[in-house]
């Protein structure tokens, strides 16, 4: 059975991830790694499992941070694209309305 300290580290790591406090989560993962590495009471089997958990936990956090950076970059240039899209959409609608009015006028003339 693992000590309660390990369970609290894992719970903190999950909480930091769910709250999207990624810097704190990475810091906690580093301190947790040191704790596991220096603790002589933990068997090699448990150490290996915990190191695997930490390895994948760090990988997930790094991916999440990368995705968030990409989303924020897209959002920052997305507003400029949205304004451009809105202008193009308005011009297209104006052209379409003009074409519809033109068709109505032509149908009235003939």
HELIX and SHEET records of a PDB file:
HELIX    1   1 UNK A    4  UNK A   18  1                                  15    
HELIX    2   2 UNK A   22  UNK A   38  1                                  17    
HELIX    3   3 UNK A   44  UNK A  109  1                                  66    
END                                                                             
